[in-house]
Each structure stands twice: as C-alpha cells, then as structure tokens.
Amino acid sequence: MAIEMAIYKHQIREELQQEKQYLSIIIDSMGCGVIVTDINSCIEIINPVAEALTGWQKKKLLVKTY
C-alpha cells in the first residue's frame, strides 16, 4: 500500500509540474503584464511584460520552496 501511495504521489507531482510549465508558457506569451501571487501575496509567476512594466526581475523575485 505504501509503495502504491508513493507512486501515486509522484505521478500527481509530475502532472502538477507539467501544468505549471504549460501555464507559464501561456502567461509568458501574453501581451499584457501578468503577476500571479499565492495566498500570502508572494509572487509565483511574473511574465516578461510585467517585468518590463515594473522593472522587477523574475530571477530575483521567485524563491523555490521545494
């Protein structure tokens, strides 16, 4: 049972990562500035247009938590 749960958890994480990548591609291609935050107002995603408008740099804003 534990092995099945670990495999399932791994598959769910992989699917979530793929969805995040897909979302990032869409947001990065938009012609308007987009900033996505989490419930604590920490920036999760910022697209190139938003970087240009704010002067913020994605690599300085995003902190990996995992």
Order of alpha helices (4+ residues) and beta strands (2+ residues): alpha-beta-beta-alpha-alpha
